[in-house]
Amino acid sequence: MTVKVVPMTGRLAYIWHHSVQPHIDLNYRQAADGLPSHSIRADVGWNWVRWLNLAGLHNLTRSAGGHGPAWAMSLVVDTGETGAFPIGMLTTVPRLNCTVFQERRDRGFGWFLADAPKEVYGQLNAPIAKNVALALLDTGIQAALDSGQDGTFLLHAAPEGGDKLIRFYGEKVGMQRLPAGEPAITNIFRRSGSDEYFHFDDVRAQAFSAQFHAFR
């Protein structure tokens, strides 16, 4: 199964919304007390057509915050006659002017990220692709590097993902969680909930991405 990263198009966002999102909404729930971790996903109810449009809106207004443009990317598989099918979705801002650990500077920022659930692979009659979320995170870091940054990377872990998502970014990925009560990440948006954010410095980001070099 050939997997590649391509720019997200309206067609890919539409396919996700109508062929992937229904599996997520039907089979998973946002975090709540008493739910088993395997049934939790932060992206229940998401709309990738909307997230793609939100990235476009950012690009119309970004100069007010001193930010670079947003990128929207998809991880796709070739399904033959029916063409590319998305198994991962990402919007990222490779140059977000933001404050982390009292330092204001441009950093890569992971905005929205989602990988297809196992139910989709049954629909495709294909083996489950491994580490899609990690590959999407690497895609965000590479976008920052391609935009002239040093790889330093920030992302927001949606609270709807609960402790499962916190463990994923902190333990599996190895990012550093920001303390509660830190200054606003950006001047207008992202002004509270600093402990919902995770951070890679340049050394850790590039070490993380090194595991994907063989696939480039």
C-alpha positions in Angstrom: 0.0 0.0 0.0 1.6 3.2 -1.2 1.3 6.2 1.2 2.2 9.7 0.5 1.7 13.3 1.8 -0.1 15.7 -0.6 -1.6 19.1 -0.2 -5.2 18.9 1.2 -7.8 19.7 -1.4 -11.5 20.3 -1.1 -12.1 16.9 -2.7 -9.9 15.2 0.0 -11.7 17.1 2.8 -15.0 16.1 1.3 -14.0 12.4 1.1 -12.9 12.5 4.8 -16.1 14.2 5.9 -18.4 11.7 4.1 -16.3 8.4 4.2 -14.1 8.7 7.3 -15.8 11.0 9.8 -19.0 8.9 10.0 -16.9 6.0 11.3 -15.4 8.2 14.0 -18.7 9.7 15.0 -20.4 6.3 15.2 -17.8 4.3 17.0 -16.0 6.7 19.3 -16.8 9.3 22.0 -15.0 12.4 23.4 -13.4 11.9 26.8 -15.7 11.4 29.8 -15.5 9.7 33.1 -15.9 5.9 32.9 -15.1 5.6 29.2 -12.4 3.1 28.2 -9.5 4.7 26.5 -9.9 2.7 23.3 -13.3 4.3 22.7 -12.0 7.9 23.0 -11.1 10.3 20.2 -10.8 14.1 20.4 -12.0 14.5 16.8 -15.6 13.2 17.2 -17.8 15.8 15.5 -15.0 17.4 13.6 -15.5 18.8 10.1 -12.4 18.9 7.9 -14.2 20.9 5.2 -14.5 23.6 7.9 -10.9 23.1 9.1 -9.6 23.6 5.6 -11.7 26.7 5.2 -10.4 27.9 8.6 -6.8 27.5 7.3 -7.8 29.7 4.3 -9.3 32.3 6.6 -6.0 32.3 8.6 -4.1 33.1 5.4 -6.3 36.1 4.7 -5.8 37.6 8.2 -2.4 36.3 9.3 -0.5 39.5 8.8 -2.3 41.1 11.8 -0.6 38.6 14.1 2.7 38.5 12.3 2.2 34.8 11.4 3.2 32.8 8.3 0.6 31.0 6.2 -1.2 27.8 7.2 -0.6 24.6 5.3 -3.2 21.9 4.9 -1.8 18.4 4.2 -3.3 14.9 3.7 -1.7 11.5 4.0 -3.3 9.4 1.3 -3.3 5.9 -0.1 -3.8 5.1 -3.8 -7.0 3.1 -4.2 -6.5 2.5 -7.9 -9.4 3.6 -10.1 -11.0 5.7 -7.3 -7.8 7.7 -6.8 -6.3 9.0 -3.6 -8.1 8.3 -0.3 -7.1 10.3 2.9 -6.0 8.3 6.0 -4.5 11.3 7.8 -5.3 15.0 7.9 -3.3 18.0 9.1 -3.4 21.7 9.2 -0.3 23.4 10.5 1.2 26.9 10.6 5.0 26.6 10.0 5.7 30.1 11.3 3.3 31.0 14.2 4.5 34.0 16.2 3.9 32.7 19.7 5.1 32.8 23.3 6.3 29.6 25.0 8.4 29.5 28.3 8.4 33.3 28.3 10.1 33.4 24.8 8.2 35.0 21.9 9.4 33.8 18.5 8.2 32.0 15.4 7.6 28.3 15.8 6.0 25.5 13.9 2.4 24.9 15.2 0.2 21.8 14.7 -3.3 23.0 14.5 -5.7 20.1 13.6 -4.5 16.5 13.2 -6.4 13.3 12.8 -5.7 9.8 11.6 -8.3 7.4 10.2 -9.7 4.8 12.6 -9.4 1.1 12.0 -12.9 0.8 10.7 -11.9 2.7 7.6 -9.3 0.1 6.6 -12.0 -2.5 6.6 -14.0 -0.3 4.2 -10.8 -0.1 2.0 -10.0 -3.8 2.4 -6.5 -2.7 3.2 -4.1 -3.4 6.1 -4.1 -0.8 8.9 -1.3 1.8 8.3 0.9 2.2 11.4 2.0 5.4 13.0 -0.1 7.7 10.8 -0.4 10.3 13.6 3.4 10.3 14.1 4.0 10.7 10.4 1.6 13.7 10.4 3.5 15.3 13.3 6.7 14.8 11.3 5.0 16.5 8.3 4.3 19.5 10.5 7.9 19.6 11.7 9.2 19.3 8.1 6.9 22.1 7.0 8.5 24.3 9.7 12.0 23.4 8.6 11.1 24.0 4.9 9.9 27.5 6.0 13.3 28.4 7.5 12.6 27.4 11.1 14.8 25.3 13.3 12.2 22.6 13.9 10.8 24.0 17.2 7.2 22.9 17.3 4.1 23.5 19.4 0.7 21.9 19.3 -2.6 21.9 21.1 -3.9 18.7 22.6 -7.7 19.0 22.4 -9.1 18.4 25.9 -11.8 16.2 24.3 -9.0 13.7 23.9 -8.7 13.4 27.7 -5.7 11.7 29.4 -5.3 9.4 26.5 -4.2 12.2 24.2 -2.0 13.7 27.0 -0.2 10.4 27.4 0.2 10.1 23.6 2.0 13.4 23.2 3.9 13.3 26.5 4.9 9.6 26.6 4.8 8.2 23.1 5.9 11.3 21.2 8.1 12.7 24.0 6.9 16.3 23.9 7.1 18.6 26.9 3.8 19.7 28.4 3.5 23.4 29.2 2.7 24.3 32.8 -0.7 25.8 33.7 -0.9 29.5 34.0 1.7 30.4 31.3 1.3 33.6 29.3 -1.0 33.6 26.3 0.3 31.6 23.4 -0.7 34.3 20.9 -2.0 37.8 21.4 -5.6 37.3 20.2 -6.4 33.6 20.2 -5.0 30.8 22.4 -5.0 33.0 25.5 -5.7 30.3 28.1 -5.3 26.7 28.9 -1.5 26.6 28.5 -1.3 23.1 29.9 -3.2 21.9 26.9 -0.1 22.6 24.8 2.9 20.4 24.1 6.3 21.6 22.9 9.3 20.2 21.0 12.6 22.2 21.1 14.7 22.1 18.0 16.9 19.2 19.2 14.0 16.9 20.2 12.0 17.8 17.1 14.7 16.9 14.7 15.5 13.7 16.7 11.9 12.7 16.5 11.8 13.3 12.7 15.0 11.3 12.2 13.0 8.1 12.4 11.2 9.1 9.2 14.2 10.0 7.1 14.3 6.6 5.3 10.8 7.2 4.0 11.5 10.6 2.4 
